[in-house]
Amino acid sequence: MSRKIWVLDTTLRDGEQVPGAKLNVQQKLEFARQLQQLHVDMIEAGFPASSAGDFQAVQEIARTVRGGISVTALARAVKNDIDSVYESIKLAENPFIHIVLGTSNIHVEKKFSRSRDAVLEMGVEAVKYARTLLPEVQYSTEDASRSEFEYLWRTIEAVVKAGATIINIPDTVGYAVPEEFGELIRKIHERLKNLNDRVMLSVHCHNDLGMATANTLSAIKNGAEKVECTINGLGERAGNTSLEEIAMALKVRESFYQSHTDLNLKEIMRTSRLLTYLTGLDVQVNKAITGENAFAHSSGIHQDGLLKNKEVYEIMSPGDVGVESMELVLTARSGRHAFKHVMEKLGFYAGSTDEFEGLFAAFLRMADDKKEVYDHDVFALLSAARKQSGGSGHLYELESLRVVTDDEAPTATVKLKREGVSLEDTRSGDGPIDALYGTIRALTGLEIELLDYKINSMSRGKEALGRVHIRLKHQDNIYTGKAMDTDIIKASAQAFINGINAVLLDTSEKEEKAPAGE
């Protein structure tokens, strides 16, 4: 009999620890709603004790997400953290508190500088206190894969007796290998069921050695009932176990694992694309399940086989995860139904009939110019519309630019508008982009360091759209900016301005939340 595997998505907590992946409250809420469409069982919404902004985001998600989904947030084994988690999630349908504390020698000795018994007692007291607030408490034994087993088990036994209802075994630094990790889970599973068979056994694996998915599947095979994952494998350092890889491995090899999830698999690609849009972090093209080439075949032999029978070279259907087997090419003769189909496939929804009609009219104008319109073209059109609808007067707008390049001194003249006032300047640089960005820096007066600059082609033909994706540093914080245009210099300028606007939004948000007198 196939058993259910519970899926906790931690994209909004562990995934957001990636530099440049910081989301604002509305973006987190939008992503949480999509996780609801994906039918995850649990959402780890953040680390509320870390900042007022994270507390607010967790609170909004807890208030909004329904459908029986459990919501949790992370706490260290200290009272203030636990209080922050409780206050932020208490309005959720099924809230539970997640406490983390290390069990490996290196964590106990180097991180806490306490004895094993003292650290164990910290964990026990934290669980006891959390249970006075909520009936469900998860306890994570951080760095479990490098822990001495008998101490690890003694900790698990103590916190279960103190009231923990979920035990999570993390491979925090991606140190484990599948055979070893599977054996660890098997031993814990056997002892845990003898201790209290109502306690759920969970795993959380990192990908430092590229084995997060393999370790998680090995854990499932050996008794794990719950897995912690992120969309696209996003996460600290090399990332986490990829939700989509686990979901499809259990579907394709259900007879082997004798396990399944309750995920709505057709929402996988939509969720992946939304995350890419919100964070600006691309998925590698050959990434399993959600990569651009995951269902692409270039070899003539492969194409011939696929045309005869898809099963020759496909172990799963692209439609299973919400991918069209063939891109739909739109033209000016395409109707509203076809345009809406592509919109929804890309993760966009029109809020009203008037909004949809406006987007459709913009699409028809693009189709008249380009003749053939591809998915990336529609993505660019909808992204621009979304940005315009969310504009703010205190942000910068690009009015015009002129870049002249030669062998001596490339120059850029840029005109920006902010709060109805036009600003204009001209600067030289080592190249056209350096001149362009130097001029924008001078106009905004912000100390911005450009960390990364990347250009991708987003469509085909002579009117192809180019996408620019940049990362900026301002006062030790990392921000992203992205833009698309047929003019790559204009896209470069707009991406830089979008990054600067992200700085302004973040700064204003912090000022609004600062205590009086500061």
C-alpha positions as CSV (number, residue, x, y, z in Angstrom):
1,M,0.0,0.0,0.0
2,S,1.3,3.4,-0.9
3,R,1.8,5.7,2.1
4,K,1.5,9.5,2.0
5,I,4.6,11.6,2.3
6,W,3.9,15.0,3.9
7,V,5.6,18.0,2.1
8,L,6.8,21.1,3.9
9,D,7.9,23.9,1.6
10,T,10.6,26.1,3.1
11,T,11.3,28.3,0.1
12,L,10.1,31.4,2.0
13,R,12.5,30.7,4.9
14,D,15.5,28.6,3.8
15,G,15.2,29.6,0.1
16,E,15.1,33.3,1.0
17,Q,18.5,33.0,2.7
18,V,20.1,33.0,-0.8
19,P,21.8,36.4,-1.4
20,G,19.6,38.4,-3.7
21,A,16.5,36.3,-3.2
22,K,14.9,38.7,-0.6
23,L,11.2,39.2,-1.2
24,N,8.9,41.9,0.2
25,V,5.7,41.1,2.0
26,Q,3.4,41.2,-1.1
27,Q,5.7,39.0,-3.0
28,K,5.9,36.4,-0.2
29,L,2.1,36.5,0.0
30,E,1.8,36.0,-3.7
31,F,4.1,33.0,-3.6
32,A,2.4,31.5,-0.6
33,R,-0.9,31.6,-2.5
34,Q,0.7,29.7,-5.3
35,L,2.0,27.1,-2.8
36,Q,-1.7,26.7,-1.8
37,Q,-2.5,26.0,-5.4
38,L,0.3,23.5,-5.4
39,H,-1.3,21.8,-2.4
40,V,1.7,21.6,-0.2
41,D,0.9,20.2,3.3
42,M,2.9,22.7,5.2
43,I,4.6,26.1,4.6
44,E,7.5,27.4,6.6
45,A,6.9,31.1,6.2
46,G,10.0,32.6,7.6
47,F,12.1,33.5,10.6
48,P,10.0,36.1,12.4
49,A,12.4,36.9,15.2
50,S,15.0,38.1,12.5
51,S,13.2,41.4,11.6
52,A,9.9,43.2,11.8
53,G,9.4,42.7,8.0
54,D,9.8,39.0,8.3
55,F,7.4,38.9,11.2
56,Q,4.8,40.8,9.2
57,A,5.2,38.5,6.2
58,V,4.8,35.4,8.3
59,Q,1.7,36.9,10.0
60,E,0.1,37.8,6.6
61,I,0.7,34.4,5.2
62,A,-0.8,32.8,8.4
63,R,-3.9,34.9,8.0
64,T,-4.3,34.3,4.3
65,V,-3.4,30.6,3.5
66,R,-6.2,28.2,3.9
67,G,-7.2,24.8,2.6
68,G,-6.0,22.8,5.6
69,I,-2.3,23.9,5.0
70,S,-0.2,24.0,8.2
71,V,1.9,27.1,8.6
72,T,5.1,27.3,10.7
73,A,8.1,29.5,11.2
74,L,11.6,29.0,12.6
75,A,12.7,29.6,16.2
76,R,15.9,29.1,18.0
77,A,15.6,27.4,21.4
78,V,15.0,30.6,23.2
79,K,11.8,32.1,24.6
80,N,11.8,35.3,22.5
81,D,12.1,33.4,19.3
82,I,9.3,31.0,20.2
83,D,7.1,34.0,21.2
84,S,7.7,35.6,17.9
85,V,6.8,32.4,16.0
86,Y,3.6,32.0,18.1
87,E,2.5,35.6,17.7
88,S,3.1,35.5,13.9
89,I,1.4,32.2,13.1
90,K,-1.4,31.8,15.7
91,L,-4.1,32.8,13.3
92,A,-3.2,30.1,10.8
93,E,-5.6,27.2,10.3
94,N,-3.1,24.6,11.5
95,P,-0.2,26.4,13.2
96,F,2.9,24.7,14.7
97,I,6.1,25.9,16.1
98,H,9.5,24.9,14.7
99,I,12.5,24.9,17.0
100,V,16.0,24.2,15.9
101,L,19.1,23.3,18.0
102,G,22.4,21.7,17.1
103,T,23.4,18.1,18.2
104,S,26.8,17.6,16.5
105,N,29.9,18.0,18.6
106,I,31.1,20.9,16.4
107,H,27.8,22.8,17.1
108,V,27.7,22.0,20.8
109,E,31.3,22.8,21.4
110,K,32.1,25.6,18.9
111,K,28.7,27.3,18.4
112,F,27.2,27.1,21.9
113,S,30.4,26.5,24.1
114,R,28.3,24.4,26.5
115,S,28.2,20.8,27.6
116,R,26.1,18.3,25.8
117,D,23.7,18.0,28.8
118,A,23.3,21.8,28.9
119,V,22.4,22.0,25.2
120,L,20.0,19.1,25.5
121,E,18.3,20.8,28.5
122,M,17.9,24.0,26.4
123,G,16.0,21.9,23.8
124,V,13.8,20.3,26.4
125,E,12.9,23.6,28.0
126,A,12.2,25.2,24.7
127,V,9.8,22.4,23.7
128,K,8.0,22.5,27.0
129,Y,7.5,26.2,26.7
130,A,6.3,25.9,23.1
131,R,3.8,23.3,24.1
132,T,2.2,25.8,26.5
133,L,1.4,27.9,23.4
134,L,0.4,25.4,20.7
135,P,-0.2,21.6,20.7
136,E,2.1,20.9,17.7
137,V,5.8,21.4,17.9
138,Q,8.6,20.4,15.5
139,Y,12.1,19.9,16.8
140,S,15.0,19.9,14.4
141,T,18.3,18.4,15.5
142,E,20.6,20.7,13.5
143,D,23.6,19.0,11.8
144,A,22.2,15.6,12.7
145,S,24.2,13.8,10.0
146,R,27.5,14.7,11.7
147,S,26.2,13.9,15.2
148,E,27.2,11.1,17.5
149,F,24.2,8.7,17.2
150,E,23.6,7.9,20.9
151,Y,23.6,11.6,21.9
152,L,21.4,12.4,18.9
153,W,18.9,9.7,20.0
154,R,19.1,10.9,23.7
155,T,18.1,14.4,22.5
156,I,15.2,13.0,20.4
157,E,14.0,10.9,23.2
158,A,14.1,13.8,25.7
159,V,12.3,16.3,23.4
160,V,9.6,13.8,22.5
161,K,8.9,13.2,26.2
162,A,8.8,17.0,26.6
163,G,6.0,17.2,24.0
164,A,7.6,17.4,20.5
165,T,5.2,16.0,17.9
166,I,7.5,16.2,14.8
167,I,11.2,15.2,14.8
168,N,13.2,16.7,11.9
169,I,16.6,15.2,11.0
170,P,18.6,17.8,9.0
171,D,21.6,17.1,6.8
172,T,22.5,20.8,7.5
173,V,25.8,20.9,5.5
174,G,25.0,18.3,2.9
175,Y,27.6,15.9,4.4
176,A,25.6,12.7,4.2
177,V,25.5,10.1,1.4
178,P,22.3,8.2,0.6
179,E,23.3,4.8,2.1
180,E,24.5,6.3,5.3
181,F,21.6,8.8,5.7
182,G,19.1,6.0,4.9
183,E,20.5,3.9,7.7
184,L,20.4,6.8,10.1
185,I,16.7,7.3,9.4
186,R,16.0,3.6,9.7
187,K,17.5,3.4,13.2
188,I,15.7,6.6,14.4
189,H,12.4,5.4,12.8
190,E,12.5,2.1,14.6
191,R,13.3,3.6,18.0
192,L,10.8,6.5,17.5
193,K,7.9,4.2,16.8
194,N,8.7,2.2,19.9
195,L,8.9,5.4,21.9
196,N,5.8,7.2,20.5
197,D,4.3,6.0,17.3
198,R,2.3,9.3,16.9
199,V,5.4,11.4,16.4
200,M,6.2,12.2,12.8
201,L,9.7,11.7,11.4
202,S,10.9,14.4,9.0
203,V,14.1,15.1,7.0
204,H,15.7,18.3,5.7
205,C,18.7,17.9,3.3
206,H,21.1,20.3,1.8
207,N,22.8,19.9,-1.6
208,D,26.5,20.7,-0.9
209,L,27.6,17.5,-2.5
210,G,24.7,17.3,-5.0
211,M,22.9,14.5,-3.1
212,A,20.0,16.3,-1.4
213,T,17.3,14.6,-3.5
214,A,19.0,11.2,-3.3
215,N,19.4,11.5,0.5
216,T,15.8,12.5,0.9
217,L,14.6,9.6,-1.2
218,S,16.7,7.2,0.8
219,A,15.2,8.6,3.9
220,I,11.7,8.0,2.5
221,K,12.6,4.5,1.7
222,N,13.7,4.0,5.3
223,G,10.7,5.4,7.1
224,A,10.7,9.2,6.8
225,E,7.1,10.5,6.7
226,K,7.7,14.1,5.9
227,V,10.2,16.0,3.7
228,E,11.3,19.6,3.7
229,C,12.0,21.0,0.3
230,T,12.2,24.2,-1.8
231,I,11.0,25.1,-5.3
232,N,13.9,24.9,-7.8
233,G,16.1,23.6,-4.9
234,L,16.6,27.2,-3.8
235,G,18.5,27.6,-0.5
236,E,21.6,28.4,1.4
237,R,24.9,27.7,-0.3
238,A,24.2,24.9,-2.9
239,G,20.5,24.8,-2.0
240,N,18.0,22.3,-0.6
241,T,16.2,19.2,-1.7
242,S,14.1,20.2,-4.8
243,L,10.4,19.8,-4.2
244,E,9.7,19.0,-7.9
245,E,12.3,16.3,-8.0
246,I,10.9,14.5,-5.0
247,A,7.4,14.8,-6.2
248,M,8.1,13.4,-9.6
249,A,10.4,10.7,-8.3
250,L,7.6,9.4,-6.1
251,K,5.2,9.6,-9.0
252,V,7.4,7.9,-11.6
253,R,8.8,5.3,-9.2
254,E,5.8,4.9,-6.9
255,S,6.1,1.1,-7.2
256,F,9.6,1.2,-5.8
257,Y,9.1,3.8,-3.0
258,Q,5.5,2.7,-2.2
259,S,4.9,6.4,-1.4
260,H,3.1,9.4,-2.8
261,T,2.4,13.0,-2.2
262,D,-0.9,15.0,-2.4
263,L,0.7,17.7,-4.5
264,N,-1.1,19.2,-7.5
265,L,1.7,18.3,-9.9
266,K,0.3,20.4,-12.7
267,E,1.1,23.5,-10.7
268,I,4.9,22.7,-10.5
269,M,6.0,24.7,-13.5
270,R,3.8,27.6,-12.7
271,T,5.2,27.7,-9.2
272,S,8.8,27.5,-10.5
273,R,8.3,30.3,-13.0
274,L,6.7,32.5,-10.4
275,L,9.6,32.1,-8.1
276,T,12.0,32.9,-10.9
277,Y,10.1,36.0,-11.7
278,L,9.9,37.2,-8.1
279,T,13.6,36.5,-7.2
280,G,15.2,37.1,-10.5
281,L,17.2,33.9,-10.0
282,D,17.2,31.8,-13.1
283,V,16.9,28.0,-13.1
284,Q,19.8,26.2,-14.9
285,V,18.6,25.1,-18.3
286,N,19.3,21.4,-17.6
287,K,17.7,21.4,-14.2
288,A,15.5,18.3,-13.7
289,I,11.8,18.9,-14.1
290,T,11.8,22.7,-14.1
291,G,14.8,23.5,-16.4
292,E,14.2,25.0,-19.9
293,N,15.6,21.8,-21.5
294,A,14.1,19.3,-19.1
295,F,11.7,18.2,-21.8
296,A,13.6,19.4,-24.8
297,H,15.2,17.0,-27.4
298,S,17.7,18.2,-29.9
299,S,19.1,14.9,-31.2
300,G,17.6,13.8,-34.5
301,I,17.5,10.2,-33.2
302,H,15.6,11.4,-30.1
303,Q,13.2,13.4,-32.2
304,D,12.5,10.5,-34.5
305,G,11.8,8.2,-31.6
306,L,9.6,10.8,-29.8
307,L,7.4,11.3,-32.9
308,K,6.9,7.5,-33.1
309,N,6.2,7.1,-29.4
310,K,6.9,9.6,-26.6
311,E,7.7,6.8,-24.2
312,V,10.9,6.1,-26.2
313,Y,12.7,9.0,-24.6
314,E,10.3,10.4,-22.0
315,I,9.7,8.8,-18.6
316,M,7.1,11.4,-17.7
317,S,4.9,13.7,-19.6
318,P,5.6,17.4,-19.7
319,G,1.9,17.9,-19.0
320,D,2.3,16.2,-15.7
321,V,4.1,19.2,-14.3
322,G,2.2,21.8,-16.2
323,V,4.5,22.1,-19.2
324,E,3.1,22.2,-22.7
325,S,4.7,19.5,-24.9
326,M,5.0,22.2,-27.7
327,E,5.2,26.0,-27.3
328,L,2.1,27.7,-28.7
329,V,3.0,30.3,-31.2
330,L,0.6,33.2,-31.1
331,T,-0.2,35.6,-33.9
332,A,-2.5,38.6,-34.4
333,R,-5.2,36.1,-35.4
334,S,-5.0,34.3,-32.1
335,G,-8.1,34.8,-29.9
336,R,-8.6,35.7,-26.3
337,H,-8.8,32.1,-25.3
338,A,-5.3,31.3,-26.6
339,F,-3.8,34.4,-25.1
340,K,-5.4,33.7,-21.7
341,H,-4.1,30.1,-21.9
342,V,-0.5,31.4,-22.3
343,M,-1.0,34.0,-19.6
344,E,-2.1,31.4,-17.0
345,K,0.7,29.0,-18.2
346,L,3.2,31.7,-17.3
347,G,1.6,32.2,-13.9
348,F,-0.2,35.5,-14.6
349,Y,-3.9,36.3,-13.8
350,A,-5.9,39.3,-14.9
351,G,-7.9,40.7,-12.0
352,S,-10.8,42.0,-14.0
353,T,-12.3,41.9,-17.5
354,D,-11.1,45.4,-18.2
355,E,-7.6,44.6,-17.1
356,F,-7.6,41.5,-19.3
357,E,-8.9,43.4,-22.3
358,G,-6.1,46.0,-21.9
359,L,-3.5,43.3,-21.8
360,F,-5.0,41.6,-24.9
361,A,-5.0,44.9,-26.8
362,A,-1.3,45.3,-25.9
363,F,-0.6,41.7,-27.1
364,L,-2.3,42.5,-30.4
365,R,-0.1,45.5,-31.0
366,M,3.0,43.3,-30.2
367,A,1.7,40.6,-32.6
368,D,1.3,43.2,-35.4
369,D,4.9,44.2,-34.9
370,K,6.5,40.8,-34.4
371,K,4.2,38.7,-36.5
372,E,4.9,35.7,-34.3
373,V,4.7,35.9,-30.5
374,Y,6.4,33.4,-28.2
375,D,6.0,32.7,-24.5
376,H,8.9,34.9,-23.5
377,D,7.4,37.8,-25.4
378,V,4.1,37.4,-23.5
379,F,6.1,37.1,-20.3
380,A,7.8,40.4,-21.0
381,L,4.5,42.2,-21.8
382,L,2.8,41.0,-18.7
383,S,5.8,41.8,-16.5
384,A,5.9,45.3,-17.8
385,A,2.1,45.7,-17.1
386,R,2.5,44.4,-13.6
387,K,5.4,46.8,-12.9
388,Q,3.4,49.8,-14.1
389,S,0.3,48.9,-12.0
390,G,2.5,48.7,-8.9
391,G,4.5,52.0,-9.5
392,S,5.2,54.5,-6.8
393,G,5.8,58.3,-7.1
394,H,8.9,58.2,-5.0
395,L,10.6,55.8,-7.3
396,Y,12.7,56.6,-10.3
397,E,11.4,56.4,-13.9
398,L,13.5,56.3,-17.0
399,E,12.4,59.2,-19.3
400,S,15.2,59.0,-22.0
401,L,18.8,57.9,-22.6
402,R,21.5,58.4,-25.2
403,V,24.7,56.3,-25.2
404,V,27.6,57.1,-27.5
405,T,30.5,54.6,-27.6
406,D,33.9,55.0,-29.2
407,D,37.5,54.1,-28.6
408,E,38.2,57.1,-26.4
409,A,35.4,58.0,-24.1
410,P,32.0,56.3,-24.2
411,T,29.4,58.7,-22.8
412,A,25.8,58.3,-21.5
413,T,23.2,61.0,-21.1
414,V,20.3,59.9,-18.9
415,K,17.1,61.6,-18.0
416,L,15.1,60.3,-14.9
417,K,11.9,61.4,-13.2
418,R,11.2,61.2,-9.5
419,E,8.2,62.7,-7.8
420,G,7.4,64.7,-10.9
421,V,10.9,66.2,-11.2
422,S,13.1,65.5,-14.1
423,L,16.8,64.9,-13.5
424,E,19.5,64.8,-16.3
425,D,23.2,64.2,-16.4
426,T,26.0,63.1,-18.7
427,R,29.0,61.0,-17.7
428,S,31.8,59.1,-19.4
429,G,33.1,55.6,-18.5
430,D,35.3,52.7,-19.6
431,G,32.5,51.3,-21.8
432,P,28.9,52.1,-22.6
433,I,27.4,50.2,-19.6
434,D,30.0,51.7,-17.2
435,A,29.1,55.2,-18.6
436,L,25.4,54.4,-18.3
437,Y,25.5,53.1,-14.8
438,G,27.9,55.9,-13.6
439,T,25.4,58.5,-14.9
440,I,22.5,56.8,-13.1
441,R,24.5,56.6,-9.9
442,A,25.3,60.3,-10.1
443,L,21.6,61.2,-10.6
444,T,20.3,59.1,-7.7
445,G,23.2,59.9,-5.3
446,L,23.2,56.3,-4.0
447,E,26.5,54.4,-3.3
448,I,25.7,51.3,-5.4
449,E,28.2,48.5,-6.2
450,L,27.4,46.4,-9.3
451,L,28.1,42.7,-8.3
452,D,26.8,40.9,-11.4
453,Y,25.5,41.7,-14.9
454,K,23.9,39.1,-17.1
455,I,22.2,39.3,-20.5
456,N,19.9,36.6,-22.0
457,S,18.0,36.4,-25.2
458,M,14.3,35.9,-24.3
459,S,12.8,35.3,-27.8
460,R,13.7,34.8,-31.4
461,G,14.0,36.8,-34.6
462,K,15.4,40.3,-35.3
463,E,13.1,41.9,-32.8
464,A,14.2,39.5,-30.1
465,L,13.8,40.6,-26.5
466,G,17.0,40.8,-24.4
467,R,16.7,40.3,-20.6
468,V,19.2,42.0,-18.3
469,H,19.6,40.6,-14.8
470,I,21.8,42.4,-12.3
471,R,22.8,42.2,-8.6
472,L,23.6,45.3,-6.6
473,K,25.1,45.9,-3.2
474,H,24.0,48.8,-1.0
475,Q,25.0,49.1,2.7
476,D,25.8,45.3,2.9
477,N,22.4,44.3,1.4
478,I,22.0,42.6,-1.9
479,Y,19.3,43.6,-4.4
480,T,18.3,42.4,-7.8
481,G,17.1,44.3,-10.9
482,K,15.9,42.9,-14.2
483,A,14.3,44.3,-17.3
484,M,13.5,43.2,-20.9
485,D,13.6,45.2,-24.1
486,T,14.5,44.8,-27.8
487,D,17.1,47.5,-27.0
488,I,19.7,45.9,-24.7
489,I,21.1,49.3,-23.6
490,K,17.6,50.4,-22.6
491,A,17.1,47.1,-20.8
492,S,20.4,47.6,-19.0
493,A,19.4,51.0,-17.8
494,Q,15.9,49.9,-16.7
495,A,17.3,46.9,-14.8
496,F,19.7,49.2,-12.9
497,I,16.9,51.6,-12.1
498,N,14.7,48.7,-11.0
499,G,17.5,47.6,-8.6
500,I,17.8,51.2,-7.2
501,N,14.0,51.3,-6.7
502,A,14.3,48.1,-4.7
503,V,16.8,49.8,-2.5
504,L,14.4,52.8,-2.0
505,L,11.5,50.5,-1.2
506,D,13.5,48.5,1.3
507,T,14.8,51.7,2.9
508,S,11.4,53.3,3.2
509,E,10.0,50.1,4.7
510,K,12.7,50.0,7.4
511,E,12.1,53.7,8.2
512,E,8.4,53.1,8.6
513,K,8.9,50.2,11.0
514,A,11.7,51.8,13.1
515,P,10.7,52.6,16.7
516,A,10.0,56.2,17.5
517,G,13.1,58.1,18.6
518,E,15.5,56.2,16.5
